Amino acid sequence: MDLEEMQRQLRTLTDRAEITDLMDRYLRSLDDGVFDDEWARAFHTEDVTAEMPVGTVRGREALLRRVRQAMALFDRTVHFGADITVEIDGDRATARGAQLSTHVLADGTDGVFVSAGHVENELVRTADGWRISASALRGGVDPGHSPARAAGGLRRLLGLRGRPAVPQGGTCAPPALWERSRAGQHGAMTTPRALIRPYRPTDRDALFDICVRTGDNGGDSRHLYPDPELLPHIFAAPYAELEPELAFVVDDGERAVGYILGTADTPAFVRRFRNEWLPALADRYPAPAGVPGTPTEVMLHLLHHPERMLVPEIADHPAHLHIDLLPSHQRAGYGRELMDTFLAALDARGVRRVHLGMVTANTGARAFYDRLGFSVLPVKDPGPLTYLGRATATPVAPATGVTGVTGVTGVTGPGAPDARTRS
C-alpha cells in the first residue's frame, strides 16, 4: 500500500468518525435542551431540509423554530442512536442509523411517549466540518395510541415534535409510519396505526367512496343520489384535482379511509371551479330547471353555482376545507391529525385564517370543531349552515378523545337552496 492510498483510507476513517460523532452529539443535544443559533449552525447547513411525517421543513432558521416549539412540549427526553452506517463520496456523505426516543410530556401527567425508526441523513463537508443538509425518518413503529394527541397532535423526526411548519412553497413528504405510545404505557410494540399522507391520484376511488358514505350528515348517502359520483364531483374531486397540495388522506395500509382537502384562496378556487372544473361536467350534470325539488336537484344547483362559496362576511378567512372519515376510523384521533396537517400546510403558505360551513343540525360535527378551536363567524343569512373559522397558526387544542366527523364547506350561501343532506 503506497502513501497516497494510506492517506485516502485515513481520511475516510476520520470522516466516518467525525460524522458518527456529529450524529451522537446531535441526539445528546436534543436532551440538553439548548436550542439557539449556535446549536443550529453546529449541526445543519443553512439550506437544510428535514422531512417530517406530514411535511418538510426547509432552511436552518425554520428548523430551529420548529425544534424550539416542539421540545417545549416535553419535560425531559432521552434519545438513543445505534447501528450508524456512513458512506463517503468526496465532500458528501450519507449516514443511516436506528433511533429510539423516549419523551416525558410537560403537561403535568408524566405521560411517556416513545418512538423508534431509522434516520437517514445527507451531509456535506463545510469549512467548519461536516453538517447535515437533509434528514428523514424512514419507517417507524407504533406501540399504541399517542399521548401526542393530548399535546396538540405531535409530529416528530429526529426529535422534532409538534405541528409541522412547512415554509412558503414547502411540500408534504411523510414517511411510511407514525410512532406512537400510550401515556404511561411501556408495553410491547403492536401493529402501526393508520398514517396521514398526501393524496395520490390512485386514491381517487377511495376518495369518492368516502365522500358518498359520509354524505348524509355524516352517514351513508347512497340512498339519496342515484349517481354515486355526483357528491364527489362537487365536494371532493375538484379540490384533489385543482389543489392537490392541500389534500391529505388517512391510509390504513390498504386504502384511504378519510381525507381533508380544501383551498387556500376561496375566490381563486371559485374561478377555477367555474372555468376549469364545471365545463367538463356540464353535459353529464345539467343544471336543474326551476327551483330544486329533489336531493339530486339540490346538488346539481350547488354544482352549477360555485359562487355560493363567496360569503362576504367571512372574506377575511380566505381558505376553506372539507373533512370526512369513514365510521371505522372515527373517534381515534385521525380527524384531529388531519386538521393539524391541513392547518400547518395553510400556515406555511402564509394563509392566516380558514373557514368551513356545516349544517347547523349536525351537533356532533359542531362539537368536534369546537374542540379544535373553531368559533362561529357571523353571517347575515347563512341558510341551514353555521360558518366556523379559526387561525391556522394556533396549535389544535389538546383533547383525549376525538370524534372523526364529516364537514363540508360552502354548501350553501345566502339565498342558496337548502342542503340539509350534507353536513
C-alpha positions in Angstrom: 0.0 0.0 0.0 1.5 3.3 -1.1 1.4 6.5 0.9 -1.3 8.1 -1.1 -3.7 5.1 -0.5 -2.9 5.2 3.2 -3.8 8.9 3.3 -7.0 8.3 1.5 -8.1 5.5 3.8 -7.1 7.6 6.9 -9.2 10.5 5.6 -12.2 8.1 5.1 -11.8 6.7 8.6 -11.5 10.2 10.0 -14.6 11.4 8.1 -16.6 8.5 9.3 -15.6 9.1 12.9 -16.4 12.8 12.6 -19.9 12.1 11.1 -20.7 9.4 13.7 -19.6 11.9 16.4 -21.9 14.5 14.9 -24.8 12.1 15.0 -24.2 11.2 18.6 -23.8 14.9 19.6 -26.9 15.8 17.8 -29.0 13.3 19.7 -27.4 14.3 23.0 -28.1 18.0 22.2 -31.8 17.2 21.9 -31.7 16.0 25.6 -29.6 19.0 26.7 -32.4 21.4 25.6 -30.3 24.4 24.4 -31.6 25.4 21.0 -30.0 28.7 19.7 -28.4 29.9 16.6 -25.1 28.3 17.6 -26.8 25.0 18.1 -28.4 25.2 14.6 -25.1 26.1 12.9 -23.2 23.3 14.7 -25.3 20.6 13.1 -27.1 21.9 10.0 -26.4 23.7 6.7 -28.2 26.9 6.0 -30.4 25.2 3.4 -31.1 22.0 5.4 -34.2 20.0 4.6 -35.9 17.9 7.3 -38.7 15.6 6.3 -41.4 15.2 8.9 -44.3 12.7 9.0 -46.6 15.3 7.5 -44.4 17.9 5.9 -41.0 19.2 5.1 -39.2 22.0 6.9 -36.7 23.8 4.7 -34.0 26.1 6.0 -31.9 26.3 9.2 -34.0 29.1 10.7 -37.3 27.3 10.1 -35.9 24.1 11.6 -34.6 25.9 14.6 -38.1 27.5 15.3 -39.8 24.1 14.9 -37.3 22.4 17.3 -37.8 25.1 19.9 -41.6 24.8 19.7 -41.6 21.1 19.7 -39.1 20.4 22.6 -41.1 22.8 24.8 -43.8 20.1 24.9 -41.5 17.8 26.9 -40.2 17.9 30.4 -37.3 15.7 29.6 -36.2 13.3 26.9 -33.7 10.5 26.1 -32.6 10.0 22.5 -30.6 6.9 21.7 -28.9 6.1 18.3 -27.2 3.0 17.1 -26.0 1.0 14.1 -24.8 4.1 12.2 -23.6 3.3 8.7 -21.7 6.0 6.9 -20.9 6.2 3.2 -18.4 8.8 2.0 -18.3 10.3 -1.5 -15.8 13.1 -1.6 -17.3 16.1 0.2 -20.7 14.4 0.5 -21.8 11.6 2.7 -24.9 9.6 3.9 -25.4 8.3 7.4 -28.2 5.9 8.4 -28.9 4.7 11.9 -31.5 3.4 14.2 -33.1 5.8 16.7 -35.1 5.2 19.9 -36.5 8.2 21.6 -38.3 8.5 25.0 -40.1 11.7 26.0 -41.9 12.7 29.2 -44.7 15.2 28.5 -44.5 18.6 30.2 -48.3 18.7 30.8 -48.1 17.5 34.4 -49.2 13.9 33.6 -45.7 12.4 33.3 -47.0 10.7 30.3 -44.3 8.8 28.4 -44.1 9.0 24.6 -41.8 6.5 22.8 -40.8 6.5 19.1 -38.5 4.4 17.0 -37.3 4.3 13.4 -34.4 4.6 11.0 -32.9 8.0 10.4 -31.3 8.8 7.0 -29.1 11.9 6.8 -27.3 13.5 3.9 -24.2 15.5 4.9 -21.8 17.9 3.2 -18.3 18.9 4.2 -18.0 22.6 5.1 -15.3 24.9 6.3 -16.5 24.1 9.8 -16.7 20.4 9.4 -19.5 18.0 8.4 -23.0 19.3 8.5 -26.4 17.8 7.9 -28.0 19.0 4.7 -31.0 16.7 4.7 -32.7 14.3 7.1 -35.6 12.0 7.2 -37.2 9.3 9.3 -37.8 6.2 7.2 -40.2 3.8 8.9 -41.4 3.7 12.5 -43.1 1.5 15.0 -46.4 2.1 16.8 -46.8 1.0 20.4 -50.4 2.1 20.5 -52.4 5.3 20.8 -50.4 8.5 21.2 -50.4 10.9 24.2 -49.2 13.2 21.4 -52.9 13.9 20.7 -53.2 15.3 24.2 -50.3 17.7 23.5 -51.7 19.0 20.3 -51.1 16.3 17.7 -47.3 15.9 17.9 -45.2 15.1 14.8 -41.6 14.2 15.0 -38.5 13.5 13.2 -35.0 13.5 14.8 -36.5 14.9 17.9 -38.9 17.3 16.1 -42.4 17.2 17.5 -45.4 19.4 17.2 -47.5 20.6 14.3 -45.0 20.9 11.4 -44.2 24.2 9.9 -43.7 23.9 6.2 -42.1 27.1 4.9 -43.5 29.0 1.9 -43.6 26.7 -1.1 -42.9 23.6 1.1 -44.4 20.2 0.3 -45.5 17.3 2.4 -43.5 14.2 2.3 -44.4 11.8 5.1 -42.6 8.6 5.8 -44.4 5.3 5.9 -45.3 5.0 9.5 -46.0 7.1 12.7 -44.6 6.5 16.1 -47.0 6.4 18.9 -47.2 5.3 22.6 -49.8 5.5 25.3 -49.1 7.8 28.2 -47.5 5.8 31.0 -47.6 2.6 28.9 -44.4 0.6 28.5 -45.8 -2.4 26.6 -44.7 -4.3 23.6 -44.9 -2.8 20.1 -48.0 -3.5 18.1 -49.4 -3.0 14.6 -48.9 0.5 13.3 -51.8 3.0 13.3 -53.1 4.4 10.0 -51.0 7.2 8.7 -51.7 10.7 7.4 -50.1 11.3 4.0 -50.6 13.5 0.9 -53.4 12.5 -1.5 -52.3 10.5 -4.6 -54.2 10.1 -7.9 -54.6 6.4 -7.1 -56.7 7.4 -4.1 -59.5 8.7 -6.4 -61.9 5.7 -6.0 -61.4 5.7 -2.2 -62.0 9.5 -2.1 -65.3 9.1 -4.0 -66.3 6.2 -1.7 -65.6 8.2 1.5 -67.5 11.2 0.2 -70.6 9.2 -0.6 -70.6 7.1 2.5 -70.4 10.2 4.7 -72.6 12.4 2.6 -75.8 12.4 4.6 -75.0 14.3 7.8 -72.0 12.0 8.2 -73.9 8.9 7.2 -74.3 6.9 4.0 -75.9 8.9 1.2 -76.2 6.2 -1.4 -79.9 6.0 -1.0 -80.3 9.7 -1.8 -78.4 10.1 -5.0 -78.7 7.6 -7.9 -75.4 8.8 -9.4 -72.8 7.8 -6.8 -70.3 10.3 -8.3 -72.4 13.4 -8.0 -71.4 14.4 -4.5 -67.7 13.7 -5.0 -67.7 15.8 -8.2 -68.8 18.7 -6.0 -67.2 18.3 -2.6 -64.1 16.2 -3.1 -62.6 15.7 -6.6 -62.3 19.4 -7.6 -60.1 20.0 -4.6 -57.9 17.0 -5.2 -57.5 18.0 -8.8 -57.2 21.7 -8.5 -55.2 22.0 -5.3 -53.7 18.5 -4.6 -51.0 20.1 -2.4 -53.8 20.7 0.2 -55.3 17.2 0.0 -54.3 14.6 2.7 -55.7 11.2 3.5 -55.8 8.7 6.3 -54.2 5.5 4.9 -54.9 2.3 6.9 -52.3 0.3 4.9 -54.7 -0.8 2.2 -56.6 2.3 1.1 -57.6 5.8 2.1 -60.3 5.8 4.8 -60.5 9.5 5.4 -59.5 12.8 3.9 -59.1 16.5 4.4 -58.9 18.8 1.4 -59.7 22.4 0.6 -58.3 25.6 -0.9 -56.0 28.4 0.3 -57.9 31.0 -1.7 -61.7 30.6 -2.0 -62.2 33.3 -4.6 -59.5 31.9 -6.8 -60.9 28.4 -6.3 -64.4 29.5 -7.3 -63.0 31.0 -10.6 -61.1 27.8 -11.4 -64.2 25.7 -10.5 -66.3 27.8 -12.9 -63.8 27.9 -15.7 -61.9 24.6 -15.4 -63.9 22.1 -13.5 -67.6 22.7 -14.4 -67.3 22.7 -18.2 -66.2 19.1 -18.2 -69.3 18.1 -16.1 -72.0 20.3 -17.5 -73.2 17.8 -20.1 -73.3 14.9 -17.6 -74.9 17.1 -14.9 -77.2 19.7 -16.5 -78.4 22.5 -14.2 -82.0 21.9 -12.9 -84.8 23.9 -14.4 -86.7 25.9 -11.8 -86.5 25.5 -8.0 -84.7 22.3 -7.0 -87.1 19.7 -5.5 -85.1 16.5 -5.0 -81.8 15.9 -3.3 -80.1 15.4 -6.7 -81.5 18.7 -8.0 -80.2 20.5 -4.9 -76.7 19.1 -5.5 -76.9 20.0 -9.2 -77.8 23.5 -8.3 -74.8 23.7 -6.0 -72.6 22.3 -8.7 -73.6 25.0 -11.2 -73.4 27.8 -8.6 -69.8 27.7 -7.2 -70.2 31.4 -6.4 -72.2 30.3 -3.3 -68.9 29.8 -1.7 -68.2 33.5 -1.7 -69.7 34.8 1.5 -68.7 38.5 2.1 -68.9 38.3 5.9 -66.1 35.7 6.0 -63.8 37.1 3.3 -61.1 37.6 5.9 -61.0 33.8 6.3 -59.9 33.1 2.7 -59.2 29.3 3.0 -61.9 26.7 3.4 -61.9 22.9 3.9 -63.8 19.6 3.8 -63.0 16.7 6.1 -64.6 13.3 6.1 -63.8 10.0 7.8 -65.3 6.6 7.5 -67.1 5.4 10.7 -64.4 2.7 11.1 -61.8 5.3 11.8 -63.8 7.9 13.7 -63.1 8.5 17.4 -59.5 7.5 17.0 -57.8 10.9 16.7 -57.5 10.9 12.9 -59.8 13.9 12.5 -57.6 16.0 14.7 -54.4 14.8 12.9 -55.9 15.6 9.5 -56.9 19.1 10.7 -53.4 19.6 12.2 -51.8 18.7 8.9 -54.1 20.9 6.8 -53.7 23.9 9.1 -49.9 23.6 9.0 -49.9 23.5 5.2 -52.0 26.6 5.1 -49.9 28.4 7.6 -46.7 27.6 5.7 -48.2 29.2 2.6 -48.9 32.4 4.5 -52.7 31.8 4.8 -53.7 33.0 8.3 -57.3 32.1 8.6 -59.6 29.3 7.4 -63.4 28.8 7.5 -65.8 25.9 6.9 -69.6 25.6 6.7 -71.5 22.9 8.4 -75.2 22.0 8.7 -76.3 23.5 11.9 -78.3 20.4 12.8 -75.1 18.3 12.9 -74.3 18.7 16.5 -71.7 16.0 16.5 -69.7 17.9 13.9 -70.1 21.1 15.8 -68.7 19.6 19.0 -65.7 18.3 17.0 -64.9 21.7 15.5 -65.4 23.4 18.9 -62.7 21.1 20.3 -60.4 22.1 17.5 -60.6 25.8 18.3 -63.2 26.9 15.6 -65.6 29.6 16.5 -68.8 31.0 14.9 -68.4 33.5 12.1 -71.5 35.7 12.0 -73.2 35.6 8.6 -76.4 37.6 7.9 -78.3 34.8 6.0 -76.4 31.5 6.5 -79.4 29.3 5.5 -79.1 25.9 7.1 -75.4 26.4 7.8 -73.3 27.6 10.6 -70.0 29.1 9.5 -66.9 28.5 11.7 -63.4 29.8 11.4 -60.1 29.9 13.2 -56.4 31.0 12.7 -54.1 28.5 11.0 -51.1 29.1 13.2 -52.6 28.3 16.6 -52.0 24.7 17.5 -55.0 22.5 17.6 -56.4 22.4 21.2 -55.5 19.3 23.2 -58.0 16.6 23.8 -58.0 12.9 24.7 -61.0 11.6 22.7 -61.7 12.9 19.3 -64.7 12.2 17.1 -64.0 12.0 13.5 -66.8 13.6 11.6 -67.7 14.9 8.2 -67.7 18.6 7.5 -68.5 20.2 4.2 -67.6 23.8 3.5 -69.6 26.3 1.5 -72.5 24.0 0.7 -74.9 26.9 0.7 -74.5 30.6 0.8 -77.0 33.4 1.3 -80.0 32.7 -0.9 -78.9 29.3 -1.9 -81.2 26.3 -1.7 -81.5 24.1 1.4 -78.8 21.4 1.5 -79.5 19.6 4.7 -78.4 16.3 3.2 -74.8 17.3 3.6 -73.1 18.3 6.9 
